[in-house]
Structures are given as C-alpha cells and as structure tokens.
Amino acid sequence: METTDFIIMAVLLGCLTTYVPVFLSLFIASVVGFMFFLNMPLELMAQTLFRSLDNFSLIVVLFFVLCGNIMTKGKMVEKLISFANSMVSWLPGGLGMAGVIGCGLFGAISGSTVATVVALGGFMIPALLRNKYDESYAIGLMTTSPNLGVIIPPSISMIFYSMISNVSLEGLFLTGFVPGFIIIVCVSFYTWILYRNRKDINRLPRPQFSQLLSIFKEGFWAIMLIVIIFGGIFSGAFTANEAAVVASVYAFFVELVIYRSMNFADVKEVTISSAVTTATLLLIVASATVFGRYLTFENVPSRVAELVVASIQSPIVFLLAMNILLLVIGMFMDIISATLILGPVFLPLLGPFNIDPMHFGLIMTVNLAIGYCTPPMGVSLFVVGAMTKRDIIFVTKSSLPFIAIQISVLLFLTYFPDLVLWLPRLLGYHS
C-alpha cells in the first residue's frame, strides 16, 4: 500500500470510530482524496454524485421499501404469520418454526432485514414468550431470521451488487432461494431438537383440512403478492423494476379495499416514511460511489488484485479469505455501503480464480447479512434489544447458535456453487 492509501483509510476509519454517519465518513474521505491526492477538478465529484443517483435501477429500491412498509402498517404480515403457523404449529417448537418461515415469506416481499425485524420481531417475540419458549431462543431467533430479508429475493443488496457488476438481477435473485430454504430447514430442525421433549411448551393440535383451507383463504391476498412478484419477473411479464411498482400498488389495494386495515391518512404516512428511508439509502449510494471513483482513479482495485493473486494461488483459500474478511467487515459496515465500496475492489479478483460473479454476489450478500446480527454495530441487535429491553450482550449470546447455523450454510454454499447456480442456469440467466 502507498502512503496516500494509509492516509485515506485513517481518515475514513477515524470518522467511523467517532460516530460520524457512514455516508458522511465516505464523503469526507473522498473530498480529502480528490483535493490532495488527485490532479482532478472537484467538479468531477459533483458530477459523480449526480450520475450515481441518475439511475433508473434505483426505482426498484424505493418501491420494494414502500411495499414492505405497507405490509408492516397493514394486516398482510399477520396473515402471512397465520399461514406459516398453520403449517407447523402442531410440531414440537412449531411456533418458532413459524417465526423463521414468516421471516422468509416477508423477506420475499420486502427485501430488507431491518423491515423484517421491525415487522415480525415485535409480533413474534411476545407470542413465543407467552407460549413458554425460552427468552434467549425467542430473541436469538427473531434477531437472526430476518437476515432472510436480504438473502431471499427481492434483496436490496442484490440490486446494488447487480448495478456495479452488470450481473443479471433476475439471475442473482434466483441464487437466493436455495440458501434461504436451507437456512429455514436448518433453523426449524434446530428448533425441533431443542423442544422435542419439552412438555411445558404449548402446542396446537394438528389442524383439520377445513381449518387450513380457512386460513389459506384469509391469507390468500397476502400470499398472492409473492406469486405476483416472482411470477411476473420470471415469466417475463414485467421486469424487476416494474414488479416493485406492481407489488406496491397491489399491496395498497389489498390493505385499503380488501383487508381495510389502512385509510388514506395512513397512505400518506407510509409513503413519506418510505421516501425518507430511500433518501437515506441514496445518500449512502452517492457517497459510496464517489469513494469508489476515487479508489478507481488511484488504481486500488488493480493493485489489490495483483497483491492477492501473488500471495494466494488456491480458489479454496481465496474464498475462505473472502468469507473471513466479509464477516469482519459486516461487523462494522452496513450491507449497502460494503457492497458498493468493496464490490468494485473484489470483482477483478474473481477472474484469475475462475469464480462466477453471480456466485460471489450471493456469497457477499449472505456474509454481509450476517453482519446485521454481529457486534459491535449489528443493527438487528440494537433493534431487538430496544424491543425487549435487553442489552446487546444478552441479545448477542442469544443469537450465537443461529449465527453458527447461517455461517455453516454460507461455507457449504461457498464450496458447492452448482447448488445455487443450477436454478439461474435452468431459466437461462446464466451461461
């Protein structure tokens, strides 16, 4: 590394450690780099800021955020949980299984971990405690299972990775189904092992077919939202951008007209809230893009690629090193910033090791998703801690078994790429 690299990293890390917001830390480091180390006009920074936001693909972020907020405000989350509960509630630990399945279903609409934590955590944790599940289990489950929000498509982080890598967004979405399904199965199995002999846990009787049919009818409109999103995208009826808009309009219609859980005042509130959330994300996008442009001008990605290729010859070792590095980075940096900054640095490394960019996009997404529930800056830890009035140490300890499951699944998928790439290949999104 050169002296300028150390100075820029010192500025960036110094800002982050003094609690300067991430987007502002990136912007300050970029200004220092452009002013003192590049022989280029500062107007180039302004141009980069504008061009980073003048991207039609960013529309999909706004509307998936909006769709998730509509569901959180209305009754669709409750209907999805009821549907998930009817499938497994009679099993040992069935309510816990319903929680992780519900996170998967909600994640298949919202694309956001934080939205999943807020929507389902406040609903499921009290329900688990009322039914005599251990507090540590309930907190750990609902801290980590919302990671499915960015693993199972549509995923906001995958949208940004697709932007910087030019990988097919639809194909990248398809890679998320397998790890999402495996995590749900593994957590459900862990729950069954934990509670199979517990007689004090309330278990519902096996539902009759008529009861299942009634629950399905109540939740039909919520379930159809998932069908519309993925059926529309992968049938070719509309693009991912259009799917987000259709999903938002459909969700508004269902909550206003069918479930009648919202009024027009709520529509205004949800729309404004979604706009504020999206604006926050766009600030990160703009500052990360400027910082990425500085790194490109300084030829940092190429220099890192040369260094890594010279010191690592094995793809197995390279992937292990990437996993460790991304897990550590996820502890300190949010998934959007990390994807936008590190993606352009890591992408040139994939060719020499013959690693598929689509496969690496999934690896990066799962790694950084785990960062939501790892200290010291895991957002989910603080959200659940505030909900349950528990400190971050208790929440972290409660999450450890579930984090171990997700890391195990991550390592399995890392070294068996065909397991996640067969679906994109089958549908023609991968060569």
C-alpha positions as CSV (number, residue, x, y, z in Angstrom):
1,M,0.0,0.0,0.0
2,E,1.1,3.6,-0.7
3,T,1.2,6.4,1.8
4,T,-1.9,8.0,0.3
5,D,-3.8,4.8,0.9
6,F,-3.0,4.8,4.6
7,I,-4.0,8.4,4.9
8,I,-7.4,7.9,3.3
9,M,-8.0,4.8,5.4
10,A,-7.1,6.7,8.5
11,V,-9.5,9.5,7.6
12,L,-12.3,7.0,6.9
13,L,-11.8,4.8,10.0
14,G,-11.2,7.9,12.2
15,C,-14.6,9.3,11.1
16,L,-16.4,6.0,11.6
17,T,-14.9,5.4,15.1
18,T,-16.1,8.9,16.2
19,Y,-19.6,8.1,15.2
20,V,-19.7,10.2,12.1
21,P,-22.5,8.8,9.8
22,V,-21.3,6.3,7.3
23,F,-22.3,8.3,4.2
24,L,-20.6,11.4,5.6
25,S,-17.4,9.5,6.5
26,L,-17.2,8.2,2.9
27,F,-17.8,11.7,1.6
28,I,-15.1,13.3,3.8
29,A,-12.5,10.7,2.8
30,S,-13.4,11.2,-0.8
31,V,-13.0,15.0,-0.5
32,V,-9.6,14.6,1.1
33,G,-8.5,12.2,-1.7
34,F,-9.7,14.4,-4.5
35,M,-8.3,17.6,-3.0
36,F,-4.9,16.4,-2.0
37,F,-4.0,13.3,-3.9
38,L,-5.7,13.6,-7.4
39,N,-4.9,16.1,-10.0
40,M,-8.5,16.4,-11.0
41,P,-11.1,19.2,-10.6
42,L,-13.6,18.9,-7.7
43,E,-16.4,19.4,-10.2
44,L,-15.8,15.7,-11.1
45,M,-17.1,14.8,-7.6
46,A,-20.3,16.7,-8.1
47,Q,-20.8,15.0,-11.5
48,T,-20.2,11.6,-9.9
49,L,-22.7,12.4,-7.1
50,F,-25.4,13.3,-9.7
51,R,-24.7,10.4,-12.1
52,S,-24.8,7.9,-9.2
53,L,-28.4,8.9,-8.4
54,D,-29.5,9.3,-12.0
55,N,-30.0,5.6,-12.4
56,F,-33.4,4.0,-13.3
57,S,-32.5,0.9,-11.4
58,L,-32.8,2.7,-8.1
59,I,-36.5,3.0,-8.6
60,V,-36.8,-0.7,-7.6
61,V,-35.3,0.1,-4.2
62,L,-38.0,2.8,-3.4
63,F,-40.9,0.6,-4.3
64,F,-39.7,-2.5,-2.5
65,V,-39.2,-0.4,0.6
66,L,-42.7,1.1,0.1
67,C,-44.2,-2.4,-0.3
68,G,-42.5,-3.6,2.9
69,N,-43.8,-0.6,4.8
70,I,-47.3,-1.1,3.5
71,M,-47.3,-4.7,4.8
72,T,-45.9,-3.6,8.2
73,K,-48.6,-1.0,8.6
74,G,-51.5,-3.2,7.5
75,K,-52.6,-6.8,8.1
76,M,-50.6,-8.7,5.5
77,V,-47.8,-9.6,7.9
78,E,-50.3,-11.0,10.4
79,K,-51.9,-13.1,7.6
80,L,-48.5,-14.5,6.5
81,I,-47.6,-15.5,10.0
82,S,-51.0,-17.2,10.5
83,F,-50.4,-19.1,7.3
84,A,-46.9,-20.1,8.3
85,N,-48.2,-21.1,11.8
86,S,-50.9,-23.3,10.4
87,M,-48.3,-25.4,8.5
88,V,-46.0,-26.2,11.5
89,S,-47.8,-25.1,14.8
90,W,-48.6,-28.7,15.7
91,L,-44.9,-29.8,15.6
92,P,-42.6,-29.5,18.6
93,G,-41.3,-26.0,18.6
94,G,-43.9,-25.2,15.8
95,L,-44.3,-21.5,16.8
96,G,-40.6,-21.0,16.5
97,M,-40.6,-22.7,13.1
98,A,-43.5,-20.4,12.1
99,G,-41.3,-17.4,13.0
100,V,-38.5,-18.3,10.7
101,I,-40.9,-19.3,7.9
102,G,-42.7,-16.0,8.4
103,C,-39.4,-14.1,8.0
104,G,-38.8,-16.0,4.8
105,L,-42.2,-15.1,3.4
106,F,-41.9,-11.5,4.5
107,G,-38.4,-11.3,3.1
108,A,-39.7,-12.5,-0.3
109,I,-41.6,-9.2,-0.5
110,S,-39.7,-6.5,1.5
111,G,-36.1,-7.1,0.5
112,S,-34.9,-5.6,3.8
113,T,-33.6,-7.1,7.0
114,V,-34.5,-4.2,9.2
115,A,-38.0,-4.1,7.9
116,T,-38.4,-7.8,8.7
117,V,-37.0,-7.3,12.2
118,V,-39.5,-4.5,12.9
119,A,-42.5,-6.1,11.3
120,L,-42.1,-9.6,12.7
121,G,-39.9,-9.2,15.8
122,G,-42.4,-7.1,17.7
123,F,-45.1,-9.6,16.8
124,M,-43.3,-12.9,17.3
125,I,-41.2,-12.4,20.4
126,P,-44.1,-11.8,22.8
127,A,-46.0,-14.7,21.2
128,L,-43.1,-17.0,21.8
129,L,-42.7,-15.9,25.4
130,R,-46.5,-16.3,26.0
131,N,-46.2,-19.9,24.8
132,K,-43.3,-20.6,27.2
133,Y,-40.4,-20.6,24.8
134,D,-37.1,-19.6,26.3
135,E,-36.4,-15.9,26.2
136,S,-32.9,-16.4,24.7
137,Y,-34.3,-18.7,22.0
138,A,-37.1,-16.2,21.1
139,I,-34.7,-13.2,21.0
140,G,-32.0,-15.1,19.1
141,L,-34.4,-16.5,16.5
142,M,-36.0,-13.1,15.7
143,T,-32.7,-11.3,15.7
144,T,-31.1,-13.6,13.1
145,S,-34.0,-15.0,11.0
146,P,-34.8,-11.5,9.5
147,N,-31.5,-11.9,7.6
148,L,-33.6,-13.9,5.2
149,G,-35.0,-10.4,4.1
150,V,-31.8,-9.8,2.1
151,I,-31.0,-13.4,1.2
152,I,-34.3,-14.4,-0.2
153,P,-35.2,-12.2,-3.2
154,P,-36.1,-9.5,-3.8
155,S,-33.0,-8.3,-2.0
156,I,-32.0,-4.6,-1.9
157,S,-28.3,-5.5,-1.5
158,M,-28.5,-7.8,-4.6
159,I,-30.0,-4.9,-6.5
160,F,-26.9,-2.8,-5.7
161,Y,-24.5,-5.7,-6.5
162,S,-26.2,-6.1,-9.9
163,M,-25.7,-2.4,-10.6
164,I,-21.9,-2.5,-10.0
165,S,-21.2,-5.9,-11.6
166,N,-23.6,-5.9,-14.5
167,V,-24.7,-9.4,-13.4
168,S,-28.3,-10.2,-14.3
169,L,-30.5,-9.1,-11.4
170,E,-33.1,-11.8,-12.2
171,G,-30.4,-14.4,-12.2
172,L,-28.9,-13.1,-9.0
173,F,-32.4,-13.2,-7.4
174,L,-32.7,-16.9,-8.2
175,T,-29.5,-17.7,-6.3
176,G,-31.1,-16.6,-3.1
177,F,-33.8,-19.2,-2.9
178,V,-31.6,-22.2,-2.1
179,P,-29.7,-20.7,0.8
180,G,-32.9,-19.2,2.1
181,F,-34.6,-22.6,2.0
182,I,-31.6,-24.3,3.6
183,I,-31.5,-21.8,6.5
184,I,-35.2,-22.2,7.2
185,V,-34.9,-26.0,7.2
186,C,-31.8,-25.9,9.5
187,V,-33.3,-23.5,12.0
188,S,-36.5,-25.5,12.0
189,F,-34.6,-28.7,12.7
190,Y,-32.6,-27.0,15.4
191,T,-35.9,-25.8,17.0
192,W,-37.3,-29.4,16.8
193,I,-34.2,-30.8,18.5
194,L,-34.4,-28.1,21.2
195,Y,-38.1,-28.6,22.0
196,R,-39.0,-32.1,21.0
197,N,-39.1,-33.4,24.6
198,R,-40.4,-30.2,26.3
199,K,-43.8,-30.8,27.7
200,D,-44.3,-27.3,29.1
201,I,-44.4,-25.7,25.6
202,N,-47.9,-25.0,24.3
203,R,-48.6,-26.9,21.1
204,L,-51.6,-26.6,19.0
205,P,-53.5,-29.7,17.8
206,R,-52.9,-30.8,14.2
207,P,-55.2,-28.6,12.2
208,Q,-58.1,-30.1,10.2
209,F,-58.2,-29.6,6.4
210,S,-61.1,-27.2,6.8
211,Q,-59.1,-25.1,9.2
212,L,-56.2,-25.0,6.8
213,L,-58.5,-24.0,4.0
214,S,-60.0,-21.2,6.0
215,I,-56.5,-19.8,7.0
216,F,-55.4,-20.0,3.4
217,K,-58.5,-18.1,2.2
218,E,-57.8,-15.4,4.8
219,G,-54.2,-15.1,3.8
220,F,-54.7,-15.6,0.0
221,W,-54.3,-12.0,-0.9
222,A,-51.1,-11.7,1.0
223,I,-49.7,-14.9,-0.4
224,M,-50.6,-13.8,-3.9
225,L,-48.3,-10.8,-3.6
226,I,-45.3,-13.2,-3.6
227,V,-46.8,-15.0,-6.6
228,I,-47.2,-11.7,-8.5
229,I,-43.7,-10.6,-7.8
230,F,-41.8,-13.7,-8.8
231,G,-44.4,-15.0,-11.3
232,G,-44.3,-11.7,-13.1
233,I,-40.5,-11.4,-13.1
234,F,-39.6,-14.9,-14.2
235,S,-42.4,-15.3,-16.6
236,G,-41.2,-12.2,-18.4
237,A,-44.5,-10.3,-17.8
238,F,-42.5,-7.4,-16.3
239,T,-39.0,-6.5,-15.2
240,A,-37.8,-6.4,-11.6
241,N,-38.4,-2.6,-11.6
242,E,-41.9,-3.0,-12.8
243,A,-42.5,-5.8,-10.3
244,A,-41.7,-3.5,-7.4
245,V,-44.3,-0.9,-8.7
246,V,-46.9,-3.6,-9.3
247,A,-46.3,-5.0,-5.8
248,S,-46.7,-1.6,-4.2
249,V,-50.0,-0.9,-6.0
250,Y,-51.3,-4.3,-5.2
251,A,-50.4,-4.0,-1.5
252,F,-52.1,-0.7,-1.3
253,F,-55.2,-2.1,-2.9
254,V,-55.4,-5.1,-0.6
255,E,-54.8,-3.1,2.6
256,L,-57.3,-0.3,1.6
257,V,-60.0,-2.3,-0.1
258,I,-59.9,-5.9,1.0
259,Y,-58.4,-6.0,4.5
260,R,-59.4,-2.4,5.2
261,S,-56.6,-2.1,7.6
262,M,-55.4,1.3,6.3
263,N,-57.0,4.6,5.4
264,F,-55.8,7.4,3.1
265,A,-54.1,9.2,6.0
266,D,-52.0,6.0,6.5
267,V,-51.2,6.0,2.8
268,K,-49.6,9.5,3.2
269,E,-47.7,8.4,6.3
270,V,-46.3,5.2,4.7
271,T,-45.3,7.0,1.5
272,I,-43.4,9.7,3.4
273,S,-41.7,7.2,5.6
274,S,-40.6,5.1,2.6
275,A,-39.3,8.2,0.9
276,V,-37.2,9.2,3.9
277,T,-35.8,5.6,4.1
278,T,-35.0,5.6,0.4
279,A,-33.4,9.0,0.7
280,T,-31.1,7.7,3.4
281,L,-30.1,4.8,1.2
282,L,-29.4,7.1,-1.7
283,L,-27.1,9.3,0.4
284,I,-25.1,6.1,1.1
285,V,-25.2,5.2,-2.6
286,A,-23.9,8.7,-3.7
287,S,-21.1,8.9,-1.1
288,A,-20.0,5.3,-1.7
289,T,-20.0,5.9,-5.5
290,V,-17.7,8.9,-5.1
291,F,-15.4,7.0,-2.8
292,G,-15.4,4.1,-5.3
293,R,-14.5,6.6,-8.1
294,Y,-11.5,7.8,-6.0
295,L,-10.3,4.2,-5.5
296,T,-10.6,3.6,-9.2
297,F,-8.6,6.7,-10.1
298,E,-5.9,5.6,-7.6
299,N,-5.9,2.1,-9.2
300,V,-6.6,0.5,-5.9
301,P,-8.7,-2.4,-7.2
302,S,-6.0,-3.5,-9.7
303,R,-3.3,-3.2,-7.0
304,V,-5.3,-5.3,-4.6
305,A,-5.9,-7.9,-7.3
306,E,-2.2,-8.1,-8.1
307,L,-1.3,-8.5,-4.4
308,V,-4.0,-11.2,-3.7
309,V,-3.1,-13.2,-6.9
310,A,0.6,-13.1,-6.0
311,S,0.0,-14.3,-2.4
312,I,-2.9,-16.8,-2.9
313,Q,-2.9,-19.5,-5.6
314,S,-5.8,-21.7,-4.5
315,P,-9.5,-20.7,-5.1
316,I,-10.4,-22.6,-1.9
317,V,-8.1,-20.4,0.2
318,F,-9.2,-17.3,-1.7
319,L,-12.9,-18.0,-0.9
320,L,-12.1,-18.7,2.7
321,A,-10.2,-15.5,3.0
322,M,-13.0,-13.5,1.4
323,N,-15.6,-15.1,3.8
324,I,-13.5,-14.2,6.8
325,L,-12.8,-10.7,5.5
326,L,-16.5,-10.0,4.7
327,L,-17.7,-11.4,8.0
328,V,-15.4,-9.0,9.8
329,I,-16.3,-6.0,7.6
330,G,-20.0,-6.8,8.2
331,M,-19.4,-6.2,11.9
332,F,-18.6,-2.6,11.2
333,M,-20.2,-1.5,7.9
334,D,-23.8,-1.7,6.7
335,I,-24.5,-4.0,3.8
336,I,-25.2,-1.3,1.2
337,S,-22.0,0.7,1.8
338,A,-19.9,-2.5,1.9
339,T,-21.4,-3.8,-1.3
340,L,-20.9,-0.5,-3.2
341,I,-17.4,0.0,-1.9
342,L,-15.9,-3.5,-1.9
343,G,-17.7,-4.9,-4.9
344,P,-15.6,-3.0,-7.4
345,V,-12.4,-4.0,-5.5
346,F,-13.3,-7.7,-5.3
347,L,-14.7,-8.2,-8.8
348,P,-11.3,-8.0,-10.6
349,L,-10.1,-10.8,-8.3
350,L,-12.7,-13.3,-9.5
351,G,-11.3,-14.0,-13.0
352,P,-7.9,-15.4,-12.0
353,F,-9.6,-17.8,-9.6
354,N,-12.4,-18.7,-12.1
355,I,-15.1,-17.7,-9.7
356,D,-18.5,-16.9,-11.1
357,P,-19.6,-13.2,-10.3
358,M,-23.1,-14.3,-9.7
359,H,-22.0,-16.9,-7.1
360,F,-19.7,-14.4,-5.5
361,G,-22.7,-11.9,-5.3
362,L,-24.6,-14.4,-3.2
363,I,-21.6,-15.1,-1.0
364,M,-21.1,-11.4,-0.4
365,T,-24.8,-10.9,0.3
366,V,-25.0,-13.7,2.9
367,N,-21.8,-12.7,4.6
368,L,-22.9,-9.1,5.0
369,A,-26.4,-10.1,6.0
370,I,-24.9,-12.0,9.0
371,G,-23.3,-8.6,9.9
372,Y,-26.8,-7.4,10.9
373,C,-26.6,-9.6,14.0
374,T,-22.9,-9.4,14.9
375,P,-21.5,-6.8,17.3
376,P,-20.4,-4.1,17.7
377,M,-22.6,-2.5,15.0
378,G,-25.2,-5.1,14.1
379,V,-28.4,-3.1,13.6
380,S,-30.7,-6.1,14.4
381,L,-29.0,-6.4,17.8
382,F,-29.9,-2.9,18.8
383,V,-33.5,-3.0,17.3
384,V,-34.3,-6.3,19.1
385,G,-32.6,-5.1,22.3
386,A,-34.8,-2.0,22.3
387,M,-37.9,-4.1,21.7
388,T,-37.1,-6.5,24.5
389,K,-35.3,-4.1,26.9
390,R,-32.3,-6.3,26.9
391,D,-28.6,-5.3,26.5
392,I,-26.6,-6.1,23.4
393,I,-24.5,-8.7,25.3
394,F,-27.6,-10.8,26.1
395,V,-29.0,-10.4,22.5
396,T,-25.6,-11.4,21.1
397,K,-25.3,-14.5,23.2
398,S,-28.9,-15.5,22.3
399,S,-28.1,-15.1,18.6
400,L,-24.9,-17.3,18.6
401,P,-26.5,-20.7,17.8
402,F,-28.4,-19.2,14.9
403,I,-25.3,-17.3,13.6
404,A,-23.4,-20.6,13.7
405,I,-26.1,-22.1,11.5
406,Q,-26.0,-19.3,9.0
407,I,-22.2,-19.4,8.8
408,S,-22.3,-23.2,8.3
409,V,-24.8,-22.8,5.4
410,L,-22.6,-20.0,4.0
411,L,-19.5,-22.2,3.9
412,F,-21.4,-25.0,2.4
413,L,-22.7,-22.8,-0.4
414,T,-19.3,-21.3,-0.9
415,Y,-17.7,-24.6,-1.9
416,F,-20.7,-26.0,-3.8
417,P,-21.5,-23.3,-6.3
418,D,-23.6,-25.6,-8.5
419,L,-26.1,-25.9,-5.7
420,V,-27.1,-22.2,-6.1
421,L,-26.3,-21.7,-9.8
422,W,-28.4,-24.5,-11.2
423,L,-31.7,-22.5,-11.0
424,P,-30.4,-19.4,-12.9
425,R,-28.9,-21.8,-15.5
426,L,-32.1,-23.7,-15.8
427,L,-34.0,-20.5,-16.6
428,G,-31.4,-19.1,-18.9
429,Y,-29.9,-16.4,-16.7
430,H,-26.5,-17.9,-16.5
431,S,-24.2,-19.4,-19.2
